[in-house]
């Protein structure tokens, strides 16, 4: 005696649907996570480019122009206290970066600049910094002058942004030397 072919019961169909949906939800969560990580990586890359452009612009100004009357490091915006508006992006700029303290320096910052609060003349130093960048990133510069070695200026630069409610920072560090006392005749 042959049995008639049996179909799928309602319960079997529901169980297989639940298993399929569970797998699809897992795949979608993976895609969302990957997209979020890609966005974070893109912002980090852009912040790195912005930091390099600003550090290059500062180095191209040269020590003499930066310290001259009206220069970036002699401007009224060059305050001795860290700007509270960008406190979340302070990183290790205040009070002394570990890169300096590790070498035995006790250097106090002589200048902190919220670069995005400066006027158009200083904004022109980095023409690639777009209106979209201005709404996403904050640029903070710190200048340190060693008390026993005033011919060297240490420059710390942070480019910060918020991702998922968390402050993130890209850091750059450089030094400008006084070429009149530097025997190698190199400024940075």
N, CA, C and O of each residue as an XYZ file, in Angstrom:
752
protein
N       0.817     -1.149      0.000
C       0.000      0.000      0.000
C       0.888      1.249      0.000
O       1.782      1.388      0.835
N       0.636      2.123     -0.918
C       1.416      3.352     -1.045
C       0.729      4.488     -0.330
O      -0.492      4.649     -0.351
N       1.589      5.272      0.308
C       1.058      6.452      0.980
C       1.062      7.629      0.038
O       1.882      7.717     -0.876
N       0.145      8.518      0.272
C       0.073      9.737     -0.531
C       1.191     10.680     -0.069
O       1.495     10.743      1.122
N       1.807     11.418     -1.013
C       2.869     12.342     -0.598
C       2.321     13.359      0.406
O       1.227     13.905      0.267
N       3.143     13.572      1.409
C       2.742     14.458      2.480
C       3.380     15.828      2.276
O       4.536     15.899      1.860
N       2.685     16.889      2.548
C       3.203     18.246      2.420
C       3.867     18.699      3.709
O       4.088     17.905      4.623
N       4.173     19.955      3.767
C       4.805     20.548      4.933
C       3.709     21.025      5.868
O       2.734     21.653      5.457
N       3.902     20.704      7.141
C       2.901     21.154      8.100
C       3.151     22.621      8.426
O       4.216     23.167      8.139
N       2.183     23.222      9.011
C       2.270     24.628      9.378
C       3.406     24.867     10.373
O       4.122     25.862     10.262
N       3.574     23.989     11.319
C       4.622     24.141     12.325
C       6.004     24.018     11.674
O       6.902     24.796     11.996
N       6.186     23.077     10.786
C       7.469     22.929     10.097
C       7.788     24.188      9.278
O       8.938     24.627      9.233
N       6.795     24.748      8.651
C       6.989     25.980      7.873
C       7.378     27.152      8.762
O       8.259     27.935      8.407
N       6.723     27.280      9.923
C       7.048     28.363     10.848
C       8.467     28.211     11.408
O       9.194     29.199     11.508
N       8.864     27.009     11.767
C      10.205     26.770     12.311
C      11.260     27.118     11.271
O      12.246     27.781     11.591
N      11.070     26.683     10.039
C      12.053     26.991      8.990
C      12.100     28.504      8.708
O      13.172     29.039      8.423
N      10.967     29.190      8.783
C      10.940     30.645      8.588
C      11.707     31.355      9.694
O      12.457     32.293      9.427
N      11.522     30.911     10.942
C      12.234     31.511     12.066
C      13.745     31.304     11.914
O      14.519     32.227     12.168
N      14.164     30.132     11.512
C      15.592     29.861     11.312
C      16.155     30.743     10.207
O      17.243     31.302     10.349
N      15.416     30.871      9.103
C      15.856     31.711      7.990
C      15.943     33.181      8.416
O      16.916     33.858      8.081
N      14.945     33.683      9.145
C      14.957     35.069      9.597
C      16.092     35.341     10.587
O      16.704     36.409     10.549
N      16.374     34.382     11.470
C      17.481     34.541     12.421
C      18.796     34.700     11.662
O      19.613     35.553     12.010
N      18.999     33.907     10.658
C      20.206     34.023      9.834
C      20.274     35.347      9.103
O      21.339     35.958      9.027
N      19.150     35.800      8.562
C      19.125     37.071      7.832
C      19.397     38.251      8.764
O      20.093     39.193      8.386
N      18.847     38.202      9.986
C      19.100     39.277     10.957
C      20.584     39.324     11.293
O      21.157     40.409     11.391
N      21.213     38.178     11.469
C      22.649     38.129     11.741
C      23.466     38.736     10.611
O      24.423     39.472     10.855
N      23.091     38.429      9.381
C      23.799     38.991      8.224
C      23.606     40.507      8.169
O      24.562     41.242      7.923
N      22.382     40.979      8.397
C      22.129     42.419      8.368
C      22.881     43.145      9.476
O      23.393     44.241      9.249
N      22.960     42.558     10.672
C      23.723     43.174     11.754
C      25.203     43.245     11.390
O      25.867     44.239     11.684
N      25.711     42.220     10.765
C      27.104     42.227     10.314
C      27.359     43.319      9.289
O      28.392     43.986      9.326
N      26.412     43.499      8.374
C      26.546     44.552      7.364
C      26.504     45.943      8.005
O      27.271     46.832      7.635
N      25.596     46.115      8.971
C      25.511     47.411      9.652
C      26.793     47.701     10.436
O      27.276     48.833     10.427
N      27.342     46.701     11.106
C      28.581     46.877     11.857
C      29.740     47.217     10.917
O      30.535     48.112     11.202
N      29.829     46.511      9.817
C      30.888     46.778      8.841
C      30.764     48.186      8.266
O      31.769     48.869      8.071
N      29.542     48.617      7.998
C      29.320     49.970      7.482
C      29.729     51.018      8.512
O      30.342     52.027      8.162
N      29.398     50.789      9.762
C      29.762     51.713     10.841
C      31.281     51.793     10.988
O      31.830     52.885     11.130
N      31.959     50.652     10.954
C      33.418     50.640     11.066
C      34.067     51.323      9.859
O      35.091     51.993     10.000
N      33.487     51.157      8.698
C      33.993     51.823      7.497
C      33.862     53.337      7.634
O      34.767     54.075      7.243
N      32.751     53.803      8.181
C      32.541     55.229      8.398
C      33.559     55.791      9.382
O      34.105     56.871      9.157
N      33.818     55.074     10.461
C      34.806     55.500     11.445
C      36.192     55.563     10.796
O      36.938     56.518     11.011
N      36.525     54.564     10.016
C      37.828     54.543      9.338
C      37.957     55.703      8.351
O      39.024     56.306      8.241
N      36.885     56.016      7.640
C      36.919     57.143      6.702
C      37.138     58.463      7.434
O      37.913     59.301      6.973
N      36.467     58.660      8.568
C      36.650     59.893      9.343
C      38.075     59.981      9.902
O      38.683     61.052      9.918
N      38.587     58.856     10.350
C      39.953     58.827     10.876
C      40.959     59.172      9.774
O      41.901     59.931     10.002
N      40.756     58.621      8.599
C      41.637     58.923      7.469
C      41.571     60.404      7.121
O      42.605     61.036      6.904
N      40.373     60.959      7.065
C      40.225     62.380      6.741
C      40.865     63.246      7.825
O      41.502     64.252      7.514
N      40.705     62.868      9.087
C      41.336     63.622     10.181
C      42.859     63.571     10.061
O      43.530     64.563     10.345
N      43.408     62.442      9.650
C      44.853     62.329      9.450
C      45.335     63.253      8.342
O      46.385     63.883      8.461
N      44.567     63.329      7.270
C      44.920     64.227      6.162
C      44.852     65.686      6.626
O      45.746     66.477      6.324
N      43.807     66.036      7.351
C      43.654     67.407      7.865
C      44.827     67.751      8.788
O      45.388     68.843      8.699
N      45.193     66.829      9.665
C      46.306     67.072     10.587
C      47.605     67.288      9.821
O      48.384     68.181     10.153
N      47.837     66.480      8.807
C      49.070     66.628      8.034
C      49.073     67.947      7.260
O      50.106     68.612      7.180
N      47.935     68.329      6.694
C      47.853     69.601      5.961
C      48.125     70.783      6.891
O      48.858     71.702      6.527
N      47.540     70.762      8.083
C      47.742     71.865      9.018
C      49.179     71.906      9.522
O      49.765     72.984      9.627
N      49.755     70.745      9.834
C      51.146     70.725     10.296
C      52.076     71.227      9.187
O      53.022     71.964      9.464
N      51.820     70.843      7.959
C      52.625     71.333      6.831
C      52.482     72.841      6.674
O      53.466     73.534      6.419
N      51.256     73.356      6.823
C      51.025     74.801      6.702
C      51.762     75.559      7.798
O      52.319     76.628      7.549
N      51.766     75.013      9.000
C      52.482     75.652     10.107
C      53.981     75.645      9.827
O      54.650     76.661     10.014
N      54.509     74.516      9.383
C      55.934     74.423      9.090
C      56.328     75.346      7.935
O      57.414     75.924      7.950
N      55.457     75.488      6.937
C      55.755     76.371      5.803
C      55.768     77.837      6.213
O      56.478     78.640      5.608
N      54.992     78.195      7.232
C      55.017     79.572      7.723
C      56.406     79.927      8.231
O      56.866     81.057      8.064
N      57.053     78.987      8.835
C      58.390     79.219      9.374
C      58.334     79.847     10.757
O      57.395     80.565     11.101
N      59.333     79.565     11.513
C      59.414     80.019     12.898
C      59.341     81.534     13.016
O      58.614     82.053     13.862
N      60.078     82.243     12.186
C      60.128     83.712     12.280
C      58.745     84.326     12.053
O      58.331     85.203     12.810
N      58.024     83.875     11.018
C      56.686     84.417     10.737
C      55.678     84.025     11.794
O      54.789     84.810     12.123
N      55.801     82.824     12.332
C      54.864     82.364     13.353
C      54.986     83.166     14.642
O      53.991     83.416     15.321
N      56.217     83.570     14.977
C      56.455     84.302     16.226
C      56.426     85.814     16.054
O      56.412     86.547     17.043
N      56.418     86.296     14.797
C      56.402     87.742     14.540
C      55.077     88.347     14.983
O      54.089     87.635     15.162
N      55.063     89.653     15.156
C      53.833     90.350     15.517
C      52.766     90.047     14.464
O      52.998     90.226     13.268
N      51.613     89.595     14.908
C      50.537     89.226     14.004
C      50.635     87.793     13.509
O      49.722     87.310     12.839
N      51.729     87.103     13.825
C      51.885     85.705     13.439
C      50.982     84.800     14.261
O      50.434     85.215     15.282
N      50.834     83.587     13.818
C      49.921     82.647     14.466
C      50.244     82.453     15.949
O      49.336     82.426     16.779
N      51.526     82.319     16.287
C      51.885     82.041     17.679
C      52.044     83.320     18.506
O      52.374     83.252     19.690
N      51.813     84.469     17.897
C      51.842     85.737     18.634
C      50.487     86.420     18.567
O      50.353     87.580     18.958
N      49.490     85.713     18.076
C      48.158     86.295     17.920
C      47.415     86.313     19.252
O      47.768     85.577     20.174
N      46.383     87.156     19.353
C      45.587     87.184     20.592
C      44.885     85.853     20.875
O      44.539     85.562     22.021
N      44.676     85.050     19.836
C      44.021     83.756     20.036
C      44.943     82.743     20.710
O      44.488     81.685     21.143
N      46.213     83.054     20.800
C      47.200     82.150     21.378
C      47.161     82.279     22.902
O      47.962     83.003     23.493
N      46.235     81.581     23.519
C      46.018     81.691     24.960
C      46.881     80.686     25.713
O      47.271     79.655     25.166
N      47.172     80.992     26.954
C      47.968     80.111     27.796
C      47.158     79.018     28.461
O      47.714     78.162     29.150
N      45.845     79.036     28.263
C      44.987     77.989     28.818
C      44.280     77.277     27.685
O      44.024     77.851     26.626
N      43.975     76.030     27.926
C      43.347     75.231     26.877
C      41.932     75.737     26.624
O      41.176     75.939     27.574
N      41.553     75.948     25.348
C      40.210     76.466     25.039
C      39.121     75.486     25.487
O      39.105     74.333     25.056
N      38.227     75.940     26.339
C      37.202     75.054     26.885
C      36.240     74.542     25.820
O      35.643     73.479     25.992
N      36.080     75.276     24.728
C      35.147     74.860     23.671
C      35.561     73.539     23.032
O      34.715     72.812     22.511
N      36.837     73.225     23.067
C      37.327     71.998     22.434
C      37.985     71.070     23.461
O      38.860     70.276     23.117
N      37.564     71.175     24.706
C      38.157     70.402     25.790
C      38.105     68.898     25.538
O      39.007     68.176     25.962
N      37.079     68.418     24.865
C      36.944     66.983     24.593
C      38.061     66.463     23.702
O      38.326     65.261     23.685
N      38.719     67.348     22.960
C      39.750     66.934     22.020
C      41.151     67.290     22.507
O      42.093     67.369     21.719
N      41.274     67.502     23.809
C      42.551     67.893     24.412
C      43.595     66.794     24.248
O      44.770     67.072     24.008
N      43.155     65.549     24.380
C      44.110     64.451     24.288
C      45.229     64.646     25.288
O      44.975     64.919     26.461
N      46.474     64.508     24.835
C      47.606     64.681     25.741
C      48.300     66.029     25.538
O      49.459     66.189     25.919
N      47.607     66.992     24.944
C      48.207     68.307     24.734
C      48.334     69.115     26.015
O      49.204     69.981     26.109
N      47.492     68.854     26.995
C      47.548     69.640     28.224
C      47.719     68.694     29.403
O      47.009     67.692     29.481
N      48.609     68.967     30.294
C      49.533     70.090     30.284
C      50.805     69.808     29.492
O      51.308     70.706     28.817
N      51.346     68.577     29.556
C      52.578     68.261     28.840
C      52.453     66.898     28.169
O      52.117     65.916     28.830
N      52.718     66.822     26.871
C      52.615     65.532     26.175
C      53.624     64.512     26.702
O      54.742     64.875     27.066
N      53.236     63.254     26.742
C      54.156     62.205     27.195
C      55.439     62.145     26.358
O      56.490     61.762     26.872
N      55.364     62.517     25.089
C      56.552     62.506     24.241
C      57.629     63.429     24.793
O      58.819     63.164     24.622
N      57.223     64.508     25.453
C      58.189     65.431     26.044
C      58.596     65.001     27.447
O      59.774     65.058     27.797
N      57.635     64.572     28.244
C      57.964     64.166     29.619
C      58.825     62.906     29.628
O      59.633     62.723     30.539
N      58.668     62.036     28.633
C      59.484     60.824     28.550
C      60.963     61.160     28.364
O      61.831     60.367     28.728
N      61.246     62.314     27.809
C      62.627     62.745     27.596
C      63.136     63.584     28.764
O      64.217     64.167     28.686
N      62.367     63.646     29.836
C      62.797     64.374     31.017
C      62.445     65.853     31.004
O      62.855     66.595     31.896
N      61.693     66.288     30.004
C      61.313     67.694     29.925
C      60.114     67.962     30.836
O      59.228     67.120     30.981
N      60.103     69.105     31.422
C      58.921     69.607     32.123
C      58.541     70.896     31.410
O      58.856     71.998     31.860
N      57.876     70.731     30.322
C      57.555     71.847     29.440
C      56.118     72.272     29.658
O      55.210     71.441     29.636
N      55.908     73.538     29.864
C      54.552     74.076     29.984
C      54.178     74.700     28.641
O      54.998     75.362     28.006
N      52.963     74.488     28.226
C      52.515     75.068     26.959
C      52.458     76.583     27.082
O      51.920     77.120     28.050
N      53.010     77.254     26.108
C      52.963     78.710     26.093
C      51.775     79.200     25.285
O      51.411     80.375     25.345
N      51.174     78.287     24.529
C      50.115     78.715     23.618
C      49.215     77.538     23.266
O      49.693     76.460     22.914
N      47.910     77.757     23.363
C      46.911     76.811     22.848
C      46.041     77.581     21.866
O      45.617     78.702     22.149
N      45.778     76.985     20.727
C      44.967     77.666     19.718
C      43.859     76.740     19.239
O      44.118     75.626     18.783
N      42.635     77.209     19.348
C      41.501     76.543     18.706
C      41.508     77.071     17.278
O      40.951     78.132     16.999
N      42.132     76.336     16.388
C      42.389     76.834     15.037
C      41.102     77.170     14.296
O      41.092     78.070     13.457
N      40.021     76.464     14.593
C      38.762     76.712     13.887
C      38.068     77.989     14.337
O      37.114     78.434     13.699
N      38.542     78.585     15.436
C      37.945     79.838     15.880
C      38.687     81.053     15.319
O      38.271     82.189     15.545
N      39.774     80.824     14.596
C      40.557     81.925     14.045
C      39.877     82.534     12.828
O      38.965     81.944     12.249
N      40.325     83.700     12.455
C      39.754     84.412     11.314
C      40.150     83.814      9.978
O      40.887     82.831      9.904
N      39.643     84.433      8.928
C      39.838     83.947      7.559
C      41.306     83.928      7.148
O      41.714     83.067      6.368
N      42.104     84.862      7.660
C      43.513     84.909      7.276
C      44.233     83.619      7.677
O      45.066     83.105      6.930
N      43.903     83.102      8.865
C      44.542     81.864      9.303
C      43.888     80.654      8.639
O      44.555     79.649      8.397
N      42.587     80.740      8.342
C      41.918     79.640      7.653
C      42.488     79.447      6.253
O      42.468     78.338      5.719
N      42.997     80.525      5.658
C      43.566     80.439      4.314
C      44.834     79.591      4.292
O      45.272     79.172      3.220
N      45.427     79.332      5.450
C      46.615     78.470      5.517
C      46.290     77.053      5.068
O      47.166     76.344      4.574
N      45.046     76.636      5.233
C      44.641     75.278      4.852
C      43.414     75.354      3.950
O      42.297     75.103      4.401
N      43.616     75.702      2.669
C      42.478     75.886      1.766
C      41.682     74.607      1.484
O      40.538     74.681      1.037
N      42.273     73.438      1.741
C      41.560     72.182      1.498
C      40.576     71.826      2.585
O      39.885     70.812      2.491
N      40.501     72.650      3.621
C      39.615     72.389      4.749
C      38.236     72.920      4.398
O      37.999     74.128      4.432
N      37.333     72.017      4.063
C      36.033     72.396      3.502
C      35.017     72.771      4.581
O      35.264     72.605      5.776
N      33.875     73.279      4.131
C      32.779     73.625      5.045
C      32.269     72.375      5.764
O      31.882     72.448      6.930
N      32.266     71.249      5.089
C      31.842     69.993      5.720
C      32.836     69.605      6.807
O      32.441     69.155      7.883
N      34.129     69.779      6.527
C      35.145     69.486      7.538
C      34.952     70.355      8.770
O      35.121     69.888      9.897
N      34.597     71.627      8.557
C      34.415     72.553      9.680
C      33.297     72.103     10.613
O      33.361     72.350     11.818
N      32.273     71.447     10.070
C      31.169     70.980     10.914
C      31.483     69.640     11.573
O      30.809     69.256     12.529
N      32.488     68.926     11.085
C      32.803     67.597     11.600
C      34.004     67.586     12.531
O      33.998     66.877     13.537
N      35.032     68.361     12.213
C      36.311     68.277     12.916
C      36.637     69.551     13.684
O      36.157     70.636     13.357
N      37.464     69.394     14.711
C      38.023     70.511     15.482
C      39.537     70.382     15.434
O      40.078     69.294     15.628
N      40.226     71.499     15.172
C      41.686     71.491     15.100
C      42.243     72.317     16.256
O      41.885     73.481     16.431
N      43.114     71.705     17.032
C      43.702     72.362     18.193
C      45.220     72.259     18.087
O      45.767     71.184     17.842
N      45.890     73.392     18.276
C      47.347     73.453     18.219
C      47.864     73.883     19.589
O      47.298     74.772     20.225
N      48.942     73.246     20.035
C      49.614     73.640     21.273
C      51.076     73.885     20.959
O      51.696     73.131     20.209
N      51.626     74.947     21.539
C      53.022     75.301     21.320
C      53.734     75.248     22.671
O      53.287     75.850     23.647
N      54.840     74.523     22.707
C      55.622     74.362     23.926
C      57.023     74.909     23.679
O      57.638     74.623     22.652
N      57.511     75.680     24.608
C      58.870     76.206     24.511
C      59.609     75.780     25.769
O      59.194     76.093     26.885
N      60.699     75.067     25.576
C      61.446     74.574     26.724
C      62.123     75.743     27.434
O      62.738     76.582     26.776
N      62.023     75.817     28.769
C      62.577     76.959     29.494
C      64.092     77.098     29.358
O      64.604     78.218     29.369
N      64.814     75.995     29.231
C      66.272     76.085     29.117
C      66.767     75.990     27.685
O      67.966     76.119     27.433
N      65.873     75.771     26.758
C      66.258     75.649     25.352
C      65.246     76.410     24.492
O      64.489     75.783     23.751
N      65.212     77.743     24.571
C      64.168     78.522     23.907
C      64.236     78.521     22.380
O      63.298     78.969     21.720
N      65.330     78.024     21.817
C      65.393     78.017     20.355
C      64.580     76.884     19.729
O      64.471     76.796     18.506
N      64.014     76.024     20.562
C      63.204     74.929     20.054
C      61.748     75.140     20.469
O      61.445     75.322     21.648
N      60.854     75.111     19.479
C      59.414     75.131     19.736
C      58.861     73.746     19.431
O      59.061     73.218     18.337
N      58.181     73.173     20.380
C      57.525     71.891     20.163
C      56.068     72.185     19.831
O      55.414     72.975     20.511
N      55.568     71.546     18.787
C      54.198     71.803     18.335
C      53.407     70.508     18.397
O      53.777     69.499     17.795
N      52.303     70.562     19.143
C      51.377     69.447     19.194
C      50.106     69.840     18.455
O      49.655     70.982     18.548
N      49.541     68.909     17.735
C      48.349     69.190     16.937
C      47.375     68.037     17.090
O      47.734     66.878     16.878
N      46.155     68.353     17.454
C      45.087     67.357     17.527
C      43.972     67.745     16.574
O      43.561     68.905     16.518
N      43.492     66.775     15.832
C      42.281     66.939     15.032
C      41.274     65.977     15.634
O      41.482     64.764     15.646
N      40.161     66.543     16.141
C      39.185     65.722     16.837
C      37.814     65.750     16.184
O      37.468     66.690     15.469
N      37.046     64.710     16.441
C      35.673     64.604     15.959
C      34.918     63.655     16.883
O      35.519     62.955     17.698
N      33.623     63.641     16.750
C      32.785     62.748     17.560
C      32.243     61.630     16.675
O      31.765     61.856     15.563
N      32.338     60.423     17.210
C      31.796     59.243     16.549
C      31.004     58.456     17.563
O      31.546     58.019     18.578
N      29.739     58.273     17.302
C      28.852     57.533     18.192
C      28.921     58.086     19.615
O      28.958     57.328     20.585
N      28.937     59.420     19.726
C      28.950     60.079     21.017
C      30.296     60.056     21.729
O      30.398     60.483     22.879
N      31.318     59.563     21.059
C      32.640     59.435     21.666
C      33.628     60.357     20.963
O      33.653     60.419     19.733
N      34.443     61.073     21.736
C      35.456     61.960     21.161
C      36.628     61.120     20.673
O      37.139     60.257     21.388
N      37.040     61.390     19.446
C      38.198     60.710     18.861
C      39.194     61.771     18.417
O      38.805     62.877     18.042
N      40.489     61.431     18.461
C      41.529     62.407     18.175
C      42.644     61.768     17.340
O      43.067     60.641     17.597
N      43.106     62.513     16.341
C      44.325     62.169     15.612
C      45.378     63.176     16.045
O      45.115     64.378     16.062
N      46.581     62.696     16.399
C      47.626     63.566     16.940
C      48.807     63.662     15.987
O      49.146     62.704     15.293
N      49.417     64.818     15.968
C      50.678     65.047     15.262
C      51.585     65.844     16.198
O      51.116     66.628     17.023
N      52.876     65.628     16.056
C      53.837     66.305     16.916
C      55.053     66.651     16.073
O      55.523     65.829     15.286
N      55.557     67.854     16.235
C      56.713     68.307     15.465
C      57.500     69.315     16.296
O      57.117     69.653     17.415
N      58.598     69.784     15.731
C      59.407     70.802     16.406
C      59.923     71.785     15.374
O      60.231     71.411     14.242
N      60.015     73.033     15.769
C      60.606     74.089     14.935
C      61.847     74.601     15.656
O      61.803     74.936     16.840
N      62.943     74.654     14.925
C      64.219     75.076     15.506
C      64.606     76.454     14.989
O      64.268     76.827     13.865
N      65.310     77.194     15.810
C      65.841     78.488     15.417
C      67.092     78.234     14.580
O      68.091     77.733     15.096
N      67.044     78.577     13.296
C      68.166     78.272     12.396
C      69.414     79.085     12.715
O      70.510     78.705     12.304
N      69.275     80.193     13.435
C      70.472     80.974     13.778
C      71.330     80.257     14.823
O      72.533     80.503     14.912
N      70.721     79.377     15.608
C      71.492     78.633     16.597
C      71.618     77.157     16.244
O      72.406     76.439     16.859
N      70.866     76.706     15.277
C      70.891     75.314     14.861
C      71.992     75.126     13.825
O      71.910     75.687     12.733
N      73.008     74.355     14.146
C      74.145     74.224     13.253
C      73.834     73.433     11.988
O      74.589     73.507     11.019
N      72.747     72.684     11.978
C      72.391     71.951     10.768
C      71.596     72.814      9.797
O      71.352     72.406      8.662
N      71.196     73.990     10.230
C      70.441     74.931      9.425
C      69.072     74.387      8.992
O      68.534     74.786      7.959
N      68.526     73.482      9.785
C      67.198     72.937      9.532
C      66.208     73.575     10.489
O      66.494     73.733     11.675
N      65.044     73.939      9.970
C      64.045     74.587     10.812
C      63.087     73.607     11.463
O      62.627     73.855     12.578
N      62.775     72.509     10.805
C      61.846     71.525     11.397
C      62.272     70.125     11.082
O      61.613     69.171     11.496
